[in-house]
Amino acid sequence: MLPMPVATVSTDSRLLDELAESYAARLAGLAPDDAERGRLRDRLVHAALPLAARLARRYQGRGEPLEDLEQVARLGLLKAVDRYDPRRGAFTGFAAITMAGELRRHFRDRTWGVHVPRRMQERSMEVSRVSAELTTELHRAPTTAELADRMGTGTADIRTAQETSAAYSAMSLNAPTHADSTGELVDQLGDPDGNLDSVDDRLTVSALLCRLPARERRILALRFYGNHTQAEIAAELGISQMHVSRLLSRALVWLREAMLSDAPLRWQAGVVPTDARDLSVRVRLVGAVAVVAVAGEVDRDNAGLLRDRLLEAVRRPVQEVAVDLGGVPFIDAAGISAILVGFEAGRGAGVRLRITAPRPQVLRTLQVAGLQPLLDPTQPRPAD
């Protein structure tokens, strides 16, 4: 900051202009490296400091400390002294314009909390000025349309200017939410929503779930939306826990493959084939009897394998086909249908078909389906 002069020189405009003319005349006769040039410059600057202070006070009350405004005005004064040319007019007028320009530039470039284009800054200040005028005339706050009509512009420009004015002074995130509150504004900011990243996956899964069979959809809903255990799902659907586990795994594998596929998949296309790993059907000959040993759960997805093996056994030169269901914990309607197909084929070929060693749950299913006549009467009946 420039020091204040020890002896105050008169700041009368006429005397200041005469001092400036004398400064310019004496400066013209000095060499560029003459120390007298600096002393003359300081004398003129000190004499004009009160003028800089008066100009700075005109911009007081706009959010900037008066000391900072005086410093900006003094910087403008230094530029005016260095650029002064007596042939272009009086010094006081030139210095006032230069200092006012520096002050306006300071408000434009240094005081805005967010950088805003100069055009928008000027429009924002103009809207503030016109708004104050209309408030005085109308005795109320003017509407956007009234401001636009007075300024001869569109309402969109007025709204943009009003929004721009909010960027002048940014509020601190550490400011209290209320005068008597210990909370800060930053506490009201939301955290990033991690679920946004999974929106696409959720929409894809929702569409794929609609393409699953009703039973698989229900199992998935009970497991992942109802938080049921596999044992609870099995009890509700009337099937074994192992069967629920297999159906659940198959549905999840298909969903995973369908999500990774570029082309839509049919339900069967993405399922791990149901083969001997899921259902084991072995046929062996014991004299004139073909024993069909079945192991695993029998449902609509693998009942075709049982049907084919039964037809194959019936076509052999045997008198009887014994279907051993001792390794079957579950059988559904498709499995019952496969047994009936084998029974009808055997009856046509003169081969008897009988069922041996069914488990209690399977036995109840066979009884309900009316297959009691096919049960081996020589086998002990499992207890219910």
Order of alpha helices (4+ residues) and beta strands (2+ residues): alpha-alpha-alpha-alpha-alpha-alpha-alpha-alpha-alpha-alpha-alpha-beta-beta-alpha-beta-alpha-beta-alpha
